[in-house]
Amino acid sequence: MIGRTLTRKVGTTMGRRTLSSSGEGSIVNADKSKSLNRIYHISGTALAVLTPVAFVLSPSPMNLPVDLALGVMFPLHAHIGMNYVISDYVPKATRGLARGSLLAFSVITAAGLLRLNVQGAGLTDTVKSVWRTKKE
């Protein structure tokens, strides 16, 4: 009996987050949703797999779908992850402003990466250009 009580008290004081599957969490409040938490973990794994694949495929047309996927997953993964940081470190009074600003920056980043992938050289080729020597 005492062991159970201590375990419960320790468990509740550890600051566990409650995740909701009933729609309580949204893209603005992304760290409160079970489905977005799952997307966060899946996208982390997908980014770890697709990033090296993109560098191997880089100067070919097969790289466009990978670049487009990375262009969506990087901002989404960062957005959900930064919501956890906001929950942990931003005072409650300013969390709404911080989450709104984060959403705006995430949308702008996704739009910029989409434009880079569709109209420009592509995400992977742009990153690879940092290490290329200039032709004279």
Phi and psi in degrees as GROMACS dihedral restraints (atoms count N, CA, C in turn):
[ dihedral_restraints ]
;  ai    aj    ak    al  type     phi  dphi    fc
    3     4     5     6     1   -66.0    20    10
    4     5     6     7     1   -41.2    20    10
    6     7     8     9     1   -59.9    20    10
    7     8     9    10     1   -41.4    20    10
    9    10    11    12     1   -65.5    20    10
   10    11    12    13     1   -42.2    20    10
   12    13    14    15     1   -63.6    20    10
   13    14    15    16     1   -43.4    20    10
   15    16    17    18     1   -65.0    20    10
   16    17    18    19     1   -40.1    20    10
   18    19    20    21     1   -63.1    20    10
   19    20    21    22     1   -44.0    20    10
   21    22    23    24     1   -63.8    20    10
   22    23    24    25     1   -43.5    20    10
   24    25    26    27     1   -65.3    20    10
   25    26    27    28     1   -42.4    20    10
   27    28    29    30     1   -64.1    20    10
   28    29    30    31     1   -41.6    20    10
   30    31    32    33     1   -63.1    20    10
   31    32    33    34     1   -36.2    20    10
   33    34    35    36     1   -80.9    20    10
   34    35    36    37     1   -24.4    20    10
   36    37    38    39     1   -89.6    20    10
   37    38    39    40     1    -2.1    20    10
   39    40    41    42     1   -78.0    20    10
   40    41    42    43     1    -5.2    20    10
   42    43    44    45     1    79.2    20    10
   43    44    45    46     1    36.1    20    10
   45    46    47    48     1   -67.6    20    10
   46    47    48    49     1   143.0    20    10
   48    49    50    51     1   -87.6    20    10
   49    50    51    52     1   146.0    20    10
   51    52    53    54     1  -100.6    20    10
   52    53    54    55     1   122.7    20    10
   54    55    56    57     1   -98.4    20    10
   55    56    57    58     1   140.4    20    10
   57    58    59    60     1  -113.7    20    10
   58    59    60    61     1   138.5    20    10
   60    61    62    63     1  -105.5    20    10
   61    62    63    64     1     3.2    20    10
   63    64    65    66     1   -94.0    20    10
   64    65    66    67     1    15.8    20    10
   66    67    68    69     1    91.6    20    10
   67    68    69    70     1     4.9    20    10
   69    70    71    72     1   -62.0    20    10
   70    71    72    73     1   -40.7    20    10
   72    73    74    75     1   -84.5    20    10
   73    74    75    76     1   144.6    20    10
   75    76    77    78     1  -134.0    20    10
   76    77    78    79     1  -175.5    20    10
   78    79    80    81     1   -65.8    20    10
   79    80    81    82     1   -27.4    20    10
   81    82    83    84     1   -73.9    20    10
   82    83    84    85     1   -39.7    20    10
   84    85    86    87     1  -110.4    20    10
   85    86    87    88     1    57.0    20    10
   87    88    89    90     1   -67.0    20    10
   88    89    90    91     1   -21.5    20    10
   90    91    92    93     1   -83.4    20    10
   91    92    93    94     1     1.5    20    10
   93    94    95    96     1  -104.1    20    10
   94    95    96    97     1     3.9    20    10
   96    97    98    99     1  -111.6    20    10
   97    98    99   100     1   131.5    20    10
   99   100   101   102     1   -64.5    20    10
  100   101   102   103     1   -40.7    20    10
  102   103   104   105     1   -67.9    20    10
  103   104   105   106     1   -40.1    20    10
  105   106   107   108     1   -71.9    20    10
  106   107   108   109     1   -30.7    20    10
  108   109   110   111     1   -64.3    20    10
  109   110   111   112     1   -40.3    20    10
  111   112   113   114     1   -66.1    20    10
  112   113   114   115     1   -42.6    20    10
  114   115   116   117     1   -61.0    20    10
  115   116   117   118     1   -39.0    20    10
  117   118   119   120     1   -58.7    20    10
  118   119   120   121     1   -46.8    20    10
  120   121   122   123     1   -70.9    20    10
  121   122   123   124     1   -39.8    20    10
  123   124   125   126     1   -66.0    20    10
  124   125   126   127     1   -41.5    20    10
  126   127   128   129     1   -67.1    20    10
  127   128   129   130     1   -32.2    20    10
  129   130   131   132     1   -62.7    20    10
  130   131   132   133     1   -43.4    20    10
  132   133   134   135     1   -66.6    20    10
  133   134   135   136     1   -43.3    20    10
  135   136   137   138     1   -63.3    20    10
  136   137   138   139     1   -39.3    20    10
  138   139   140   141     1   -65.2    20    10
  139   140   141   142     1   -38.4    20    10
  141   142   143   144     1   -66.1    20    10
  142   143   144   145     1   -29.6    20    10
  144   145   146   147     1   -86.4    20    10
  145   146   147   148     1   -45.7    20    10
  147   148   149   150     1   -75.4    20    10
  148   149   150   151     1   -28.2    20    10
  150   151   152   153     1   -61.8    20    10
  151   152   153   154     1   -50.0    20    10
  153   154   155   156     1   -64.9    20    10
  154   155   156   157     1   -34.8    20    10
  156   157   158   159     1   -61.4    20    10
  157   158   159   160     1   -40.9    20    10
  159   160   161   162     1   -63.0    20    10
  160   161   162   163     1   -39.7    20    10
  162   163   164   165     1   -69.5    20    10
  163   164   165   166     1   -31.6    20    10
  165   166   167   168     1   -72.8    20    10
  166   167   168   169     1   -40.1    20    10
  168   169   170   171     1   -82.3    20    10
  169   170   171   172     1    -5.8    20    10
  171   172   173   174     1   -42.3    20    10
  172   173   174   175     1   -57.7    20    10
  174   175   176   177     1   -85.5    20    10
  175   176   177   178     1    45.0    20    10
  177   178   179   180     1  -137.6    20    10
  178   179   180   181     1   159.2    20    10
  180   181   182   183     1   -65.7    20    10
  181   182   183   184     1   -19.9    20    10
  183   184   185   186     1   -68.9    20    10
  184   185   186   187     1   -12.8    20    10
  186   187   188   189     1   -81.2    20    10
  187   188   189   190     1   -19.3    20    10
  189   190   191   192     1   -58.5    20    10
  190   191   192   193     1   -47.9    20    10
  192   193   194   195     1   -63.0    20    10
  193   194   195   196     1   -34.5    20    10
  195   196   197   198     1   -68.4    20    10
  196   197   198   199     1   -42.9    20    10
  198   199   200   201     1   -61.7    20    10
  199   200   201   202     1   -41.5    20    10
  201   202   203   204     1   -63.5    20    10
  202   203   204   205     1   -41.8    20    10
  204   205   206   207     1   -64.1    20    10
  205   206   207   208     1   -43.0    20    10
  207   208   209   210     1   -65.3    20    10
  208   209   210   211     1   -36.2    20    10
  210   211   212   213     1   -65.2    20    10
  211   212   213   214     1   -23.7    20    10
  213   214   215   216     1   -91.0    20    10
  214   215   216   217     1   -42.4    20    10
  216   217   218   219     1   -72.1    20    10
  217   218   219   220     1   -37.3    20    10
  219   220   221   222     1   -59.0    20    10
  220   221   222   223     1   -53.2    20    10
  222   223   224   225     1   -65.8    20    10
  223   224   225   226     1   -36.7    20    10
  225   226   227   228     1   -65.2    20    10
  226   227   228   229     1   -47.2    20    10
  228   229   230   231     1   -62.5    20    10
  229   230   231   232     1   -43.4    20    10
  231   232   233   234     1   -65.5    20    10
  232   233   234   235     1   -39.1    20    10
  234   235   236   237     1   -62.9    20    10
  235   236   237   238     1   -47.9    20    10
  237   238   239   240     1   -66.1    20    10
  238   239   240   241     1   -43.0    20    10
  240   241   242   243     1   -62.7    20    10
  241   242   243   244     1   -40.6    20    10
  243   244   245   246     1   -69.4    20    10
  244   245   246   247     1   -24.8    20    10
  246   247   248   249     1   -64.4    20    10
  247   248   249   250     1   -34.9    20    10
  249   250   251   252     1   -64.5    20    10
  250   251   252   253     1   -41.1    20    10
  252   253   254   255     1   -63.6    20    10
  253   254   255   256     1   -42.4    20    10
  255   256   257   258     1   -60.7    20    10
  256   257   258   259     1   -44.4    20    10
  258   259   260   261     1   -61.3    20    10
  259   260   261   262     1   -36.0    20    10
  261   262   263   264     1   -83.5    20    10
  262   263   264   265     1   -34.0    20    10
  264   265   266   267     1  -120.4    20    10
  265   266   267   268     1   -15.8    20    10
  267   268   269   270     1   -93.9    20    10
  268   269   270   271     1   133.2    20    10
  270   271   272   273     1   -58.8    20    10
  271   272   273   274     1   147.0    20    10
  273   274   275   276     1   -57.0    20    10
  274   275   276   277     1   -32.9    20    10
  276   277   278   279     1   -65.4    20    10
  277   278   279   280     1   -27.2    20    10
  279   280   281   282     1  -112.0    20    10
  280   281   282   283     1     7.2    20    10
  282   283   284   285     1   -63.9    20    10
  283   284   285   286     1   -38.0    20    10
  285   286   287   288     1   -60.8    20    10
  286   287   288   289     1   -44.7    20    10
  288   289   290   291     1   -64.3    20    10
  289   290   291   292     1   -42.9    20    10
  291   292   293   294     1   -64.3    20    10
  292   293   294   295     1   -42.2    20    10
  294   295   296   297     1   -68.3    20    10
  295   296   297   298     1   -38.9    20    10
  297   298   299   300     1   -64.7    20    10
  298   299   300   301     1   -42.3    20    10
  300   301   302   303     1   -64.3    20    10
  301   302   303   304     1   -41.4    20    10
  303   304   305   306     1   -62.1    20    10
  304   305   306   307     1   -42.1    20    10
  306   307   308   309     1   -61.4    20    10
  307   308   309   310     1   -43.1    20    10
  309   310   311   312     1   -61.6    20    10
  310   311   312   313     1   -45.9    20    10
  312   313   314   315     1   -65.5    20    10
  313   314   315   316     1   -36.1    20    10
  315   316   317   318     1   -66.1    20    10
  316   317   318   319     1   -41.8    20    10
  318   319   320   321     1   -66.7    20    10
  319   320   321   322     1   -42.7    20    10
  321   322   323   324     1   -63.4    20    10
  322   323   324   325     1   -41.8    20    10
  324   325   326   327     1   -63.3    20    10
  325   326   327   328     1   -45.4    20    10
  327   328   329   330     1   -62.4    20    10
  328   329   330   331     1   -41.2    20    10
  330   331   332   333     1   -65.4    20    10
  331   332   333   334     1   -40.3    20    10
  333   334   335   336     1   -64.9    20    10
  334   335   336   337     1   -42.1    20    10
  336   337   338   339     1   -68.6    20    10
  337   338   339   340     1   -35.8    20    10
  339   340   341   342     1   -63.3    20    10
  340   341   342   343     1   -44.5    20    10
  342   343   344   345     1   -62.8    20    10
  343   344   345   346     1   -42.3    20    10
  345   346   347   348     1   -61.2    20    10
  346   347   348   349     1   -40.1    20    10
  348   349   350   351     1   -74.2    20    10
  349   350   351   352     1   -34.7    20    10
  351   352   353   354     1   -87.2    20    10
  352   353   354   355     1   -45.1    20    10
  354   355   356   357     1  -102.0    20    10
  355   356   357   358     1   -19.0    20    10
  357   358   359   360     1  -106.2    20    10
  358   359   360   361     1  -155.2    20    10
  360   361   362   363     1   -77.2    20    10
  361   362   363   364     1   -16.1    20    10
  363   364   365   366     1   102.6    20    10
  364   365   366   367     1   155.5    20    10
  366   367   368   369     1   -62.3    20    10
  367   368   369   370     1   -49.8    20    10
  369   370   371   372     1   -66.1    20    10
  370   371   372   373     1   -45.2    20    10
  372   373   374   375     1   -65.0    20    10
  373   374   375   376     1   -34.6    20    10
  375   376   377   378     1   -66.0    20    10
  376   377   378   379     1   -42.9    20    10
  378   379   380   381     1   -66.6    20    10
  379   380   381   382     1   -40.8    20    10
  381   382   383   384     1   -64.6    20    10
  382   383   384   385     1   -27.4    20    10
  384   385   386   387     1   -66.5    20    10
  385   386   387   388     1   -18.0    20    10
  387   388   389   390     1   -63.6    20    10
  388   389   390   391     1   -34.5    20    10
  390   391   392   393     1   -97.1    20    10
  391   392   393   394     1    -2.5    20    10
  393   394   395   396     1   -80.1    20    10
  394   395   396   397     1   144.1    20    10
  396   397   398   399     1   -84.7    20    10
  397   398   399   400     1   147.1    20    10
  399   400   401   402     1   -74.7    20    10
  400   401   402   403     1   138.2    20    10
  402   403   404   405     1   -83.6    20    10
  403   404   405   406     1   133.5    20    10
